[in-house]
Amino acid sequence: MSMGKRIRVLMRVGALCGALVVSSLVSASTPTGVAPTFTLPSRAGDNVSLEQLKGKVVMLNFWASWCGPCRTEMPLLEQMHKRYSSLGFTMVGVNVEANTADAERWLKDTPVSFPVLFDRESKVSKLYDVNAMPSTVFIDRKGNIRYLHRGYKAGDEGEYLNQIRALLKE
């Protein structure tokens, strides 16, 4: 292969790698459409369905006890829940572990007042295309997905607050 052709091939490979890196850094999106309905058992022992929450702004947070960013984020989610729940907002944690005992142990040390649901078989996680921990989905009062955020790093809660406030104004 000639030197010029090698350079062109390397440039194309470099461009593709760059595009992959950029796409992997994008952690938020604005999907549209009706949120998939589901019913899951809750930590309190009852079943909770998304349909029951219609009319509220819902923040679904998919998490696991082994997930470091989930552990960091959880107390902040609790603060948001306490601050906005009286205004028509509800935070719902969806634990994705098959063994709920791990989640229960962790929640004893980090108690939350919002509902925690158990997606033991990952059925709801698949419906929402959860492929990163944590993953957070915002659903408007009409039941439409309005925002999806994958992962967590310090400062992301600012965007969560922006989403909550904007959806509560609608």
DSSP file (Angstrom, degrees, kcal/mol; ACC not computed):
  #  RESIDUE AA STRUCTURE BP1 BP2  ACC     N-H-->O    O-->H-N    N-H-->O    O-->H-N    TCO  KAPPA ALPHA  PHI   PSI    X-CA   Y-CA   Z-CA
    1    1 A M              0   0    0      0, 0.0     5,-0.0     0, 0.0     0, 0.0   0.000 360.0 360.0 360.0 136.0    0.0    0.0    0.0
    2    2 A S     >  -     0   0    0      1,-0.1     4,-2.3     4,-0.0     5,-0.2  -0.266 360.0-114.1 -70.1 159.9    1.4    3.4   -0.9
    3    3 A M  H  > S+     0   0    0      1,-0.2     4,-2.3     2,-0.2     5,-0.2   0.895 116.5  52.5 -61.2 -42.1    2.2    6.0    1.8
    4    4 A G  H  > S+     0   0    0      1,-0.2     4,-2.1     2,-0.2    -1,-0.2   0.896 110.0  48.0 -62.0 -41.1   -0.6    8.3    0.6
    5    5 A K  H  > S+     0   0    0      2,-0.2     4,-2.5     1,-0.2    -1,-0.2   0.897 110.2  52.3 -67.9 -40.0   -3.2    5.6    0.8
    6    6 A R  H  X S+     0   0    0     -4,-2.3     4,-2.9     2,-0.2     5,-0.2   0.916 109.0  50.2 -60.4 -43.4   -2.0    4.5    4.3
    7    7 A I  H  X S+     0   0    0     -4,-2.3     4,-2.5     1,-0.2    -1,-0.2   0.923 110.6  49.3 -62.2 -44.1   -2.3    8.1    5.5
    8    8 A R  H  X S+     0   0    0     -4,-2.1     4,-2.1     2,-0.2    -2,-0.2   0.912 112.6  47.8 -62.4 -41.9   -5.9    8.3    4.1
    9    9 A V  H  X S+     0   0    0     -4,-2.5     4,-2.6     2,-0.2    -2,-0.2   0.932 112.5  48.9 -63.8 -45.9   -6.8    5.0    5.7
   10   10 A L  H  X S+     0   0    0     -4,-2.9     4,-2.6     1,-0.2    -2,-0.2   0.879 110.0  51.9 -61.8 -37.6   -5.3    6.2    9.0
   11   11 A M  H  X S+     0   0    0     -4,-2.5     4,-2.4    -5,-0.2    -1,-0.2   0.907 110.5  48.1 -66.1 -40.4   -7.2    9.5    8.8
   12   12 A R  H  X S+     0   0    0     -4,-2.1     4,-2.5     2,-0.2    -2,-0.2   0.924 112.5  48.1 -65.3 -43.8  -10.5    7.7    8.2
   13   13 A V  H  X S+     0   0    0     -4,-2.6     4,-2.6     1,-0.2    -2,-0.2   0.918 112.1  50.3 -61.8 -43.0   -9.8    5.3   11.2
   14   14 A G  H  X S+     0   0    0     -4,-2.6     4,-2.5     2,-0.2    -2,-0.2   0.899 110.0  49.9 -61.8 -41.3   -8.9    8.3   13.3
   15   15 A A  H  X S+     0   0    0     -4,-2.4     4,-2.3     2,-0.2    -2,-0.2   0.913 111.6  48.4 -64.8 -42.2  -12.1   10.2   12.3
   16   16 A L  H  X S+     0   0    0     -4,-2.5     4,-2.2     2,-0.2    -2,-0.2   0.919 111.9  49.1 -63.7 -43.2  -14.2    7.1   13.1
   17   17 A C  H  X S+     0   0    0     -4,-2.6     4,-2.4     1,-0.2    -2,-0.2   0.913 110.8  50.9 -62.5 -41.8  -12.5    6.7   16.5
   18   18 A G  H  X S+     0   0    0     -4,-2.5     4,-2.5     1,-0.2    -1,-0.2   0.906 109.2  50.5 -61.6 -41.9  -13.1   10.4   17.2
   19   19 A A  H  X S+     0   0    0     -4,-2.3     4,-2.5     1,-0.2    -1,-0.2   0.895 110.3  50.3 -63.7 -39.5  -16.8   10.1   16.4
   20   20 A L  H  X S+     0   0    0     -4,-2.2     4,-2.0     2,-0.2    -2,-0.2   0.906 110.3  49.5 -65.1 -41.1  -17.1    7.0   18.7
   21   21 A V  H  X S+     0   0    0     -4,-2.4     4,-1.3     2,-0.2    -2,-0.2   0.942 112.3  47.5 -63.0 -46.9  -15.4    8.9   21.5
   22   22 A V  H  X S+     0   0    0     -4,-2.5     4,-1.0     1,-0.2     3,-0.5   0.924 112.4  49.2 -61.2 -44.6  -17.7   11.9   21.1
   23   23 A S  H  < S+     0   0    0     -4,-2.5     3,-0.3     1,-0.2    -1,-0.2   0.838 109.0  53.1 -67.0 -30.3  -20.8    9.7   20.9
   24   24 A S  H  < S+     0   0    0     -4,-2.0    -1,-0.2     1,-0.2    -2,-0.2   0.765 105.0  55.4 -75.0 -22.9  -19.8    7.9   24.1
   25   25 A L  H  < S+     0   0    0     -4,-1.3     2,-0.6    -3,-0.5    -1,-0.2   0.712  83.4  96.2 -80.2 -20.3  -19.4   11.1   26.0
   26   26 A V     <  +     0   0    0     -4,-1.0     3,-0.0    -3,-0.3    -4,-0.0  -0.599  45.5 167.1 -73.4 116.2  -22.9   12.2   25.2
   27   27 A S        +     0   0    0     -2,-0.6   123,-3.8   122,-0.0     2,-0.4   0.431  51.9  59.0-112.9  -1.1  -24.8   11.1   28.3
   28   28 A A  E     +A  149   0A   0    121,-0.2     2,-0.3     2,-0.0   121,-0.2  -0.949  54.1 170.1-131.1 149.9  -28.1   12.9   27.8
   29   29 A S  E     -A  148   0A   0    119,-2.5   119,-2.5    -2,-0.4   117,-0.0  -0.958  33.4-127.2-149.5 167.9  -30.8   12.9   25.2
   30   30 A T        -     0   0    0     -2,-0.3   117,-0.2   117,-0.2     2,-0.0  -0.736  35.7-179.5-120.2  81.3  -34.2   14.2   24.6
   31   31 A P        -     0   0    0      0, 0.0     2,-0.3     0, 0.0    -2,-0.0  -0.308  11.1-149.4 -75.1 164.2  -36.3   11.2   23.5
   32   32 A T        +     0   0    0      2,-0.1     2,-0.1    -2,-0.0   114,-0.1  -0.853  42.0  69.6-127.9 167.2  -39.9   11.5   22.6
   33   33 A G  S    S-     0   0    0     -2,-0.3   112,-2.8   112,-0.2     2,-0.2  -0.351  83.0 -45.0 114.2 167.6  -42.9    9.2   22.8
   34   34 A V  B     -G  144   0B   0    110,-0.3   110,-0.3    -2,-0.1   109,-0.1  -0.494  61.5-112.8 -72.2 135.0  -45.1    7.7   25.4
   35   35 A A        -     0   0    0    108,-3.0    -1,-0.1    -2,-0.2    93,-0.1  -0.493  37.9-105.3 -67.3 132.2  -43.3    6.2   28.4
   36   36 A P        -     0   0    0      0, 0.0     2,-0.1     0, 0.0    -1,-0.1  -0.365  37.9-123.5 -59.4 134.3  -43.6    2.4   28.4
   37   37 A T        +     0   0    0     13,-0.1     2,-0.3    -2,-0.1    12,-0.0  -0.464  39.3 162.8 -80.4 152.9  -46.1    1.3   31.1
   38   38 A F        -     0   0    0     -2,-0.1    12,-2.0     2,-0.0    13,-0.4  -0.982  30.5-145.7-159.8 163.1  -45.1   -1.1   33.8
   39   39 A T  E     +H   49   0C   0     -2,-0.3    10,-0.2    10,-0.2    85,-0.1  -0.987  25.7 172.6-135.8 129.7  -46.0   -2.5   37.2
   40   40 A L  E     -H   48   0C   0      8,-2.5     8,-2.9    -2,-0.4     2,-0.2  -0.956  36.5-101.8-134.9 153.1  -43.3   -3.5   39.7
   41   41 A P  E     -H   47   0C   0      0, 0.0    77,-2.6     0, 0.0     6,-0.2  -0.500  40.4-141.2 -71.1 144.0  -43.2   -4.6   43.3
   42   42 A S  B >   -B  117   0A   0      4,-3.2     3,-1.4    75,-0.2    75,-0.2  -0.601  22.8-111.0-103.3 166.5  -42.1   -1.9   45.7
   43   43 A R  T 3  S+     0   0    0     73,-2.7    74,-0.1     1,-0.3    -1,-0.1   0.806 118.3  61.5 -61.4 -30.9  -39.9   -2.0   48.8
   44   44 A A  T 3  S-     0   0    0     72,-0.3    -1,-0.3     2,-0.1     3,-0.1   0.587 120.8-107.9 -75.2 -10.3  -43.1   -1.3   50.8
   45   45 A G  S <  S+     0   0    0     -3,-1.4     2,-0.2     1,-0.4    -2,-0.1   0.261  84.7 103.0 104.6 -12.4  -44.6   -4.5   49.6
   46   46 A D  S    S-     0   0    0     -5,-0.1    -4,-3.2     1,-0.0    -1,-0.4  -0.499  74.0-106.2 -96.5 171.1  -47.2   -3.2   47.2
   47   47 A N  E     -H   41   0C   0     -6,-0.2     2,-0.4    -2,-0.2    70,-0.0  -0.801  30.7-161.1 -95.5 139.7  -47.2   -3.0   43.4
   48   48 A V  E     -H   40   0C   0     -8,-2.9    -8,-2.5    -2,-0.4     2,-0.3  -0.979   4.0-165.6-123.3 131.9  -46.7    0.3   41.7
   49   49 A S  E >   -H   39   0C   0     -2,-0.4     3,-0.6   -10,-0.2     4,-0.5  -0.846  29.8-127.3-114.2 153.6  -47.6    1.1   38.1
   50   50 A L  G >  S+     0   0    0    -12,-2.0     3,-1.6    -2,-0.3     4,-0.4   0.859 109.7  65.6 -62.6 -34.4  -46.5    4.0   36.0
   51   51 A E  G >  S+     0   0    0    -13,-0.4     3,-1.3     1,-0.3    -1,-0.2   0.853  93.3  60.0 -57.0 -36.2  -50.2    4.5   35.3
   52   52 A Q  G <  S+     0   0    0     -3,-0.6    -1,-0.3     1,-0.2    -2,-0.2   0.743 103.7  52.2 -62.7 -23.1  -50.8    5.4   38.9
   53   53 A L  G X  S+     0   0    0     -3,-1.6     3,-1.9    -4,-0.5    -1,-0.2   0.433  76.7 128.2 -97.1  -1.0  -48.4    8.3   38.6
   54   54 A K  T <   +     0   0    0     -3,-1.3    88,-0.1    -4,-0.4    87,-0.1  -0.293  66.8  39.5 -58.2 139.7  -50.0    9.9   35.6
   55   55 A G  T 3  S+     0   0    0     86,-1.8     2,-0.3     1,-0.4    -1,-0.3   0.256 103.9  87.9  99.4 -10.2  -50.6   13.6   36.2
   56   56 A K  S <  S-     0   0    0     -3,-1.9     2,-0.6    84,-0.2    -1,-0.4  -0.825  85.9-110.1-114.5 157.1  -47.3   14.0   38.0
   57   57 A V  E     -c   89   0A   0     31,-2.9    33,-2.8    -2,-0.3     2,-0.4  -0.793  44.0-158.0 -80.8 124.8  -43.8   14.8   36.8
   58   58 A V  E     -cD  90 139A   0     81,-2.5    81,-3.0    -2,-0.6     2,-0.6  -0.905  18.5-166.2-115.9 133.5  -42.0   11.5   37.3
   59   59 A M  E     -cD  91 138A   0     31,-2.3    33,-2.8    -2,-0.4     2,-0.5  -0.950  11.2-164.0-115.1 108.1  -38.2   11.0   37.6
   60   60 A L  E     -cD  92 137A   0     77,-2.9    77,-2.8    -2,-0.6     2,-0.6  -0.816   4.2-169.0 -91.5 126.9  -37.4    7.3   37.2
   61   61 A N  E     -cD  93 136A   0     31,-2.6    33,-3.1    -2,-0.5     2,-0.5  -0.941   7.7-156.5-121.8 110.6  -33.9    6.5   38.4
   62   62 A F  E     +cD  94 135A   0     73,-3.3    73,-1.6    -2,-0.6     2,-0.3  -0.738  31.6 155.8 -85.7 126.3  -32.5    3.1   37.5
   63   63 A W  E     -c   95   0A   0     31,-2.2    33,-2.2    -2,-0.5     2,-0.3  -0.905  32.4-150.3-147.7 168.8  -29.8    2.1   40.0
   64   64 A A    >   -     0   0    0     -2,-0.3     3,-1.4    31,-0.2     7,-0.2  -0.988  26.9-125.1-144.0 149.4  -27.8   -0.7   41.7
   65   65 A S  T 3  S+     0   0    0     -2,-0.3     6,-0.1     1,-0.3    -1,-0.1   0.767 111.0  56.2 -67.5 -24.7  -26.2   -1.0   45.1
   66   66 A W  T 3  S+     0   0    0      4,-0.0     2,-0.7     5,-0.0    -1,-0.3   0.530  84.9 101.0 -82.4  -6.0  -22.8   -1.9   43.5
   67   67 A C    <>  -     0   0    0     -3,-1.4     4,-2.0     1,-0.2     5,-0.2  -0.719  58.3-160.3 -88.8 112.1  -22.8    1.3   41.4
   68   68 A G  H  > S+     0   0    0     -2,-0.7     4,-2.0     1,-0.2     5,-0.2   0.922  92.2  48.6 -57.5 -49.9  -20.6    4.0   42.9
   69   69 A P  H  > S+     0   0    0      0, 0.0     4,-2.3     0, 0.0    -1,-0.2   0.858 109.2  55.1 -60.8 -33.0  -22.1    6.9   41.0
   70   70 A C  H  > S+     0   0    0      1,-0.2     4,-2.1     2,-0.2    -2,-0.2   0.919 107.3  49.8 -62.9 -42.9  -25.6    5.6   42.1
   71   71 A R  H  < S+     0   0    0     -4,-2.0    -1,-0.2     1,-0.2    -3,-0.1   0.884 112.6  46.9 -63.8 -39.1  -24.5    5.7   45.7
   72   72 A T  H  < S+     0   0    0     -4,-2.0     4,-0.5     1,-0.2    -1,-0.2   0.892 115.4  45.9 -68.0 -40.1  -23.2    9.3   45.3
   73   73 A E  H >X S+     0   0    0     -4,-2.3     4,-1.9    -5,-0.2     3,-0.9   0.807  92.9  78.9 -75.0 -32.1  -26.3   10.4   43.5
   74   74 A M  H 3X S+     0   0    0     -4,-2.1     4,-2.1     1,-0.3    -1,-0.2   0.853  91.0  49.9 -54.4 -47.2  -29.0    8.9   45.8
   75   75 A P  H 3> S+     0   0    0      0, 0.0     4,-1.7     0, 0.0    -1,-0.3   0.857 111.1  51.8 -61.4 -31.6  -28.8   11.5   48.7
   76   76 A L  H <> S+     0   0    0     -3,-0.9     4,-2.0    -4,-0.5    -2,-0.2   0.878 107.7  51.5 -69.8 -37.7  -29.2   14.2   46.1
   77   77 A L  H  X S+     0   0    0     -4,-1.9     4,-2.6     1,-0.2    -1,-0.2   0.886 107.1  54.0 -64.6 -38.4  -32.2   12.5   44.6
   78   78 A E  H  X S+     0   0    0     -4,-2.1     4,-2.5    -5,-0.2    -1,-0.2   0.906 107.1  51.0 -61.5 -42.1  -33.7   12.3   48.1
   79   79 A Q  H  X S+     0   0    0     -4,-1.7     4,-2.2     2,-0.2    -2,-0.2   0.913 110.7  48.5 -61.9 -42.9  -33.3   16.1   48.5
   80   80 A M  H  X S+     0   0    0     -4,-2.0     4,-2.4     2,-0.2     5,-0.3   0.916 110.6  51.5 -63.4 -43.1  -35.0   16.7   45.1
   81   81 A H  H  X S+     0   0    0     -4,-2.6     4,-2.0     1,-0.2    -2,-0.2   0.941 112.1  45.7 -59.3 -48.1  -37.9   14.5   46.1
   82   82 A K  H  < S+     0   0    0     -4,-2.5     4,-0.3     1,-0.2    -1,-0.2   0.885 115.2  47.8 -63.4 -38.3  -38.4   16.3   49.4
   83   83 A R  H  < S+     0   0    0     -4,-2.2    -1,-0.2    -5,-0.2    -2,-0.2   0.869 125.3  24.2 -72.7 -36.9  -38.2   19.7   47.8
   84   84 A Y  H ><>S+     0   0    0     -4,-2.4     3,-2.0    -5,-0.2     5,-1.1   0.508  91.1  93.8-112.0  -5.8  -40.6   19.1   44.9
   85   85 A S  G ><5S+     0   0    0     -4,-2.0     3,-1.1     1,-0.3    -1,-0.1   0.820  84.8  56.6 -62.3 -30.0  -42.9   16.3   45.8
   86   86 A S  G 3 5S+     0   0    0     -4,-0.3    -1,-0.3     1,-0.2    -2,-0.1   0.582 102.2  59.1 -75.5  -7.7  -45.6   18.7   47.2
   87   87 A L  G < 5S-     0   0    0     -3,-2.0    -1,-0.2     2,-0.1    -2,-0.2   0.300 131.5 -81.4-104.0   8.1  -45.6   20.5   43.7
   88   88 A G  T < 5S+     0   0    0     -3,-1.1   -31,-2.9     1,-0.4     2,-0.4   0.670  91.3 124.1 101.2  19.7  -46.6   17.4   41.6
   89   89 A F  E   < -c   57   0A   0     -5,-1.1     2,-0.4   -33,-0.2    -1,-0.4  -0.893  35.6-172.5-111.9 141.1  -43.2   15.7   41.3
   90   90 A T  E     -c   58   0A   0    -33,-2.8   -31,-2.3    -2,-0.4     2,-0.4  -0.994  12.2-152.0-136.1 135.0  -42.4   12.2   42.3
   91   91 A M  E     -c   59   0A   0     -2,-0.4     2,-0.4   -33,-0.2   -31,-0.2  -0.841  14.5-171.1 -97.0 134.3  -39.0   10.5   42.3
   92   92 A V  E     -c   60   0A   0    -33,-2.8   -31,-2.6    -2,-0.4     2,-0.4  -0.978  10.2-152.1-131.3 119.5  -39.1    6.7   41.8
   93   93 A G  E     -ce  61 116A   0     22,-2.7    24,-3.5    -2,-0.4     2,-0.6  -0.751   6.5-162.6 -87.7 134.7  -36.0    4.5   42.3
   94   94 A V  E     -ce  62 117A   0    -33,-3.1   -31,-2.2    -2,-0.4     2,-0.3  -0.923   7.0-154.8-120.1 104.8  -35.9    1.4   40.2
   95   95 A N  E     -ce  63 118A   0     22,-3.0    24,-3.1    -2,-0.6   -31,-0.2  -0.637   4.1-164.2 -80.6 133.9  -33.4   -1.1   41.6
   96   96 A V        +     0   0    0    -33,-2.2     2,-0.2    -2,-0.3   -32,-0.1   0.291  46.7 116.4-103.9   8.6  -32.1   -3.4   38.8
   97   97 A E        -     0   0    0    -34,-0.3    25,-0.1     1,-0.1    24,-0.1  -0.558  59.7-144.0 -85.0 142.7  -30.5   -6.2   40.9
   98   98 A A  S    S+     0   0    0     -2,-0.2     2,-0.9     1,-0.2    -1,-0.1   0.849  96.1  59.6 -67.8 -34.2  -31.8   -9.8   40.9
   99   99 A N    >>  -     0   0    0      1,-0.2     3,-1.0    21,-0.0     4,-0.7  -0.830  66.5-173.9 -99.0 101.3  -31.0  -10.0   44.6
  100  100 A T  H 3> S+     0   0    0     -2,-0.9     4,-2.7     1,-0.2     5,-0.2   0.676  74.6  78.0 -70.5 -15.9  -33.0   -7.3   46.4
  101  101 A A  H 3> S+     0   0    0      1,-0.2     4,-2.5     2,-0.2    -1,-0.2   0.870  90.5  54.7 -61.1 -35.7  -31.2   -8.1   49.7
  102  102 A D  H <> S+     0   0    0     -3,-1.0     4,-2.0     2,-0.2    -1,-0.2   0.921 110.5  45.1 -63.1 -43.4  -28.2   -6.1   48.5
  103  103 A A  H  X S+     0   0    0     -4,-0.7     4,-2.7     2,-0.2    -2,-0.2   0.916 111.7  52.4 -65.7 -43.3  -30.4   -3.1   47.8
  104  104 A E  H  X S+     0   0    0     -4,-2.7     4,-1.2     1,-0.2    -2,-0.2   0.915 109.2  49.8 -59.9 -44.1  -32.2   -3.4   51.1
  105  105 A R  H  X S+     0   0    0     -4,-2.5     4,-0.8     1,-0.2     3,-0.4   0.927 113.0  46.4 -60.5 -45.1  -28.9   -3.5   53.0
  106  106 A W  H >X S+     0   0    0     -4,-2.0     4,-1.4     1,-0.2     3,-0.7   0.893 108.6  55.1 -66.5 -39.3  -27.6   -0.4   51.2
  107  107 A L  H 3< S+     0   0    0     -4,-2.7    -1,-0.2     1,-0.2    -2,-0.2   0.722  96.8  65.5 -69.2 -20.7  -30.9    1.5   51.8
  108  108 A K  H 3< S+     0   0    0     -4,-1.2    -1,-0.2    -3,-0.4    -2,-0.2   0.871 109.5  38.5 -65.3 -34.9  -30.6    0.9   55.5
  109  109 A D  H << S+     0   0    0     -4,-0.8    -2,-0.2    -3,-0.7    -1,-0.2   0.722 127.9  34.9 -85.4 -23.7  -27.5    3.1   55.5
  110  110 A T  S  < S-     0   0    0     -4,-1.4    -1,-0.2     2,-0.0    -2,-0.1  -0.664  85.0-165.9-130.1  75.3  -28.9    5.5   53.0
  111  111 A P        -     0   0    0      0, 0.0     2,-0.3     0, 0.0    -3,-0.1  -0.314   3.8-169.0 -68.9 145.5  -32.6    5.8   53.7
  112  112 A V        -     0   0    0      2,-0.1     4,-0.1    -5,-0.1    -2,-0.0  -0.956  22.3-150.8-130.7 152.0  -34.9    7.4   51.1
  113  113 A S  S    S+     0   0    0     -2,-0.3    -1,-0.1     2,-0.1     3,-0.1   0.566  72.1  89.9 -97.7 -11.2  -38.5    8.5   51.4
  114  114 A F  S    S-     0   0    0      1,-0.1   -22,-0.1   -24,-0.0    -2,-0.1  -0.468  92.5 -84.5 -83.4 159.8  -39.4    8.0   47.7
  115  115 A P        -     0   0    0      0, 0.0   -22,-2.7     0, 0.0     2,-0.5  -0.361  37.9-157.7 -64.2 138.1  -40.7    4.7   46.4
  116  116 A V  E     - e   0  93A   0    -24,-0.2   -73,-2.7    -4,-0.1     2,-0.3  -0.984  10.3-165.5-117.1 123.1  -38.1    2.1   45.5
  117  117 A L  E     -Be  42  94A   0    -24,-3.5   -22,-3.0    -2,-0.5     2,-0.6  -0.736  15.0-130.0-107.2 156.0  -39.3   -0.5   43.0
  118  118 A F  E     - e   0  95A   0    -77,-2.6     2,-0.7    -2,-0.3     3,-0.2  -0.926  17.6-176.7-114.1 117.3  -37.5   -3.8   42.2
  119  119 A D    >   +     0   0    0    -24,-3.1     3,-1.6    -2,-0.6     6,-0.1  -0.594  18.6 164.1-104.7  65.7  -36.9   -4.8   38.6
  120  120 A R  T 3  S+     0   0    0     -2,-0.7    -1,-0.2     1,-0.3   -24,-0.1   0.795  75.2  39.6 -58.5 -33.6  -35.4   -8.2   39.4
  121  121 A E  T 3  S-     0   0    0     -3,-0.2    -1,-0.3   -24,-0.1   -23,-0.1   0.324 106.0-122.9-102.3   7.8  -35.7   -9.6   35.9
  122  122 A S    <>  +     0   0    0     -3,-1.6     4,-1.8   -25,-0.1     5,-0.1   0.699  68.8 134.5  61.3  22.3  -34.7   -6.4   34.1
  123  123 A K  H  > S+     0   0    0      2,-0.2     4,-1.8     1,-0.2     5,-0.1   0.933  75.2  40.6 -66.9 -44.9  -37.9   -6.2   32.1
  124  124 A V  H  > S+     0   0    0      2,-0.2     4,-2.0     1,-0.2    -1,-0.2   0.882 111.2  57.8 -72.0 -37.1  -38.5   -2.5   32.8
  125  125 A S  H  4>S+     0   0    0      1,-0.2     5,-2.9     2,-0.2    -1,-0.2   0.897 108.2  47.6 -57.5 -40.1  -34.8   -1.8   32.3
  126  126 A K  H ><5S+     0   0    0     -4,-1.8     3,-1.4     3,-0.2    -1,-0.2   0.898 107.1  55.8 -68.4 -40.4  -35.1   -3.3   28.8
  127  127 A L  H 3<5S+     0   0    0     -4,-1.8    -1,-0.2     1,-0.3    -2,-0.2   0.867 114.1  40.7 -58.0 -36.0  -38.3   -1.3   28.0
  128  128 A Y  T 3<5S-     0   0    0     -4,-2.0    -1,-0.3    -5,-0.1    -2,-0.2   0.269 111.4-120.8 -98.2  10.2  -36.4    1.9   28.8
  129  129 A D  T < 5 -     0   0    0     -3,-1.4     2,-0.6     1,-0.2    -3,-0.2   0.891  40.4-174.9  53.1  45.9  -33.2    0.8   27.1
  130  130 A V      < +     0   0    0     -5,-2.9    -1,-0.2     1,-0.2     3,-0.1  -0.626  22.0 151.7 -75.3 117.5  -31.1    1.1   30.3
  131  131 A N        +     0   0    0     -2,-0.6     2,-0.3     1,-0.1    -1,-0.2   0.185  57.7  49.2-132.8  15.0  -27.5    0.5   29.3
  132  132 A A  S    S-     0   0    0     19,-0.0    -1,-0.1   -70,-0.0    19,-0.1  -0.987  86.6 -94.9-150.4 151.9  -25.7    2.5   32.0
  133  133 A M  S    S+     0   0    0     -2,-0.3    19,-0.3     1,-0.1   -70,-0.1  -0.964 104.6  21.8-116.4 131.4  -25.9    2.9   35.7
  134  134 A P  S    S+     0   0    0      0, 0.0    17,-3.7     0, 0.0     2,-0.4   0.740  77.8 178.1 -76.9 165.2  -27.5    5.0   36.8
  135  135 A S  E     -DF  62 150A   0    -73,-1.6   -73,-3.3    15,-0.2     2,-0.4  -0.999   9.5-161.8-127.5 135.8  -30.0    6.0   34.1
  136  136 A T  E     -DF  61 149A   0     13,-3.3    13,-3.0    -2,-0.4     2,-0.4  -0.970   4.5-169.2-126.0 129.9  -32.6    8.6   34.8
  137  137 A V  E     -DF  60 148A   0    -77,-2.8   -77,-2.9    -2,-0.4     2,-0.5  -0.963   9.0-152.6-120.8 130.5  -35.7    9.2   32.8
  138  138 A F  E     -DF  59 147A   0      9,-2.9     8,-3.1    -2,-0.4     9,-1.2  -0.898  12.5-170.3-103.8 130.6  -38.0   12.2   33.1
  139  139 A I  E     -DF  58 145A   0    -81,-3.0   -81,-2.5    -2,-0.5     6,-0.2  -0.973  15.3-134.0-122.8 131.3  -41.7   11.7   32.2
  140  140 A D    >   -     0   0    0      4,-2.7     3,-1.9    -2,-0.4   -85,-0.2  -0.170  35.4 -91.6 -79.2 177.1  -44.1   14.6   31.9
  141  141 A R  T 3  S+     0   0    0      1,-0.3   -86,-1.8    26,-0.2   -85,-0.2   0.722 125.5  55.7 -62.2 -22.7  -47.6   14.8   33.4
  142  142 A K  T 3  S-     0   0    0    -88,-0.1    -1,-0.3   -87,-0.1   -88,-0.1   0.499 122.3-102.6 -89.5  -4.3  -49.1   13.3   30.2
  143  143 A G  S <  S+     0   0    0     -3,-1.9  -108,-3.0     1,-0.3     2,-0.4   0.682  75.1 137.4  93.4  19.2  -46.9   10.2   30.4
  144  144 A N  B     -G   34   0B   0   -110,-0.3    -4,-2.7    -4,-0.0     2,-0.3  -0.809  57.7-117.6-101.5 139.8  -44.4   11.2   27.7
  145  145 A I  E     + F   0 139A   0   -112,-2.8  -112,-0.2    -2,-0.4    -6,-0.2  -0.582  37.8 168.9 -70.4 130.1  -40.7   10.7   28.0
  146  146 A R  E     +     0   0A   0     -8,-3.1     2,-0.3     1,-0.4    -7,-0.2   0.625  58.1  12.3-118.2 -22.1  -39.0   14.1   27.9
  147  147 A Y  E     - F   0 138A   0     -9,-1.2    -9,-2.9  -117,-0.2     2,-0.4  -0.973  52.9-164.2-161.0 141.4  -35.4   13.5   28.9
  148  148 A L  E     -AF  29 137A   0   -119,-2.5  -119,-2.5    -2,-0.3     2,-0.4  -0.997   7.1-174.1-131.2 132.0  -33.0   10.7   29.4
  149  149 A H  E     -AF  28 136A   0    -13,-3.0   -13,-3.3    -2,-0.4     2,-0.4  -0.992   7.0-159.9-128.7 127.7  -29.7   10.9   31.3
  150  150 A R  E     - F   0 135A   0   -123,-3.8   -15,-0.2    -2,-0.4   -17,-0.1  -0.900  57.8  -1.6-109.3 134.6  -27.2    8.1   31.4
  151  151 A G  S    S-     0   0    0    -17,-3.7     2,-0.3    -2,-0.4   -15,-0.1  -0.187  73.0-111.9  84.7 179.0  -24.5    7.9   34.1
  152  152 A Y        +     0   0    0    -19,-0.3     2,-0.3   -17,-0.1    -1,-0.1  -0.948  30.9 166.9-155.2 135.1  -23.8   10.4   36.9
  153  153 A K    >   -     0   0    0     -2,-0.3     3,-2.5   -81,-0.0     4,-0.3  -0.971  53.6 -75.0-139.8 155.7  -21.0   12.9   37.7
  154  154 A A  T 3  S+     0   0    0     -2,-0.3   -81,-0.0     1,-0.3    -2,-0.0  -0.213 120.3  30.3 -51.2 131.8  -20.9   15.7   40.1
  155  155 A G  T >> S+     0   0    0     -3,-0.0     3,-1.6     3,-0.0     4,-0.5   0.103  84.7 105.7 103.4 -20.7  -22.9   18.6   38.8
  156  156 A D  H X>  +     0   0    0     -3,-2.5     4,-1.7     1,-0.3     3,-0.8   0.787  67.2  73.0 -61.1 -25.9  -25.5   16.5   36.8
  157  157 A E  H 3> S+     0   0    0     -4,-0.3     4,-2.5     1,-0.3    -1,-0.3   0.775  85.5  65.8 -62.4 -23.9  -28.0   17.3   39.4
  158  158 A G  H <> S+     0   0    0     -3,-1.6     4,-2.0     2,-0.2    -1,-0.3   0.909 102.8  45.8 -61.8 -41.8  -28.2   20.9   38.1
  159  159 A E  H <X S+     0   0    0     -3,-0.8     4,-2.5    -4,-0.5    -2,-0.2   0.879 109.7  55.1 -68.6 -37.3  -29.6   19.5   34.8
  160  160 A Y  H  X S+     0   0    0     -4,-1.7     4,-2.7     1,-0.2    -2,-0.2   0.938 108.4  48.5 -58.5 -45.9  -32.1   17.3   36.8
  161  161 A L  H  X S+     0   0    0     -4,-2.5     4,-2.6     1,-0.2     5,-0.2   0.893 109.5  52.5 -62.9 -39.9  -33.3   20.4   38.6
  162  162 A N  H  X S+     0   0    0     -4,-2.0     4,-2.3     2,-0.2    -1,-0.2   0.920 111.4  46.9 -60.1 -43.8  -33.7   22.3   35.3
  163  163 A Q  H  X S+     0   0    0     -4,-2.5     4,-2.6     2,-0.2     5,-0.2   0.930 112.4  49.3 -64.2 -46.2  -35.8   19.4   34.0
  164  164 A I  H  X S+     0   0    0     -4,-2.7     4,-2.3     1,-0.2    -2,-0.2   0.949 113.6  45.8 -58.9 -50.6  -37.9   19.2   37.1
  165  165 A R  H  X S+     0   0    0     -4,-2.6     4,-1.4     1,-0.2    -1,-0.2   0.912 113.6  48.7 -61.3 -44.4  -38.7   22.9   37.1
  166  166 A A  H  X S+     0   0    0     -4,-2.3     4,-0.7    -5,-0.2     3,-0.3   0.923 113.6  46.1 -63.7 -44.1  -39.4   23.1   33.4
  167  167 A L  H >< S+     0   0    0     -4,-2.6     3,-0.6     1,-0.2   -26,-0.2   0.852 109.0  55.0 -69.9 -33.4  -41.8   20.1   33.5
  168  168 A L  H 3< S+     0   0    0     -4,-2.3    -1,-0.2    -5,-0.2    -2,-0.2   0.800 103.4  57.2 -68.1 -27.1  -43.6   21.4   36.6
  169  169 A K  H 3<        0   0    0     -4,-1.4    -1,-0.2    -3,-0.3    -2,-0.2   0.725 360.0 360.0 -74.6 -21.1  -44.3   24.7   34.8
  170  170 A E    <<        0   0    0     -4,-0.7    -1,-0.2    -3,-0.6    -2,-0.1   0.493 360.0 360.0 -74.0 360.0  -46.1   22.9   32.0
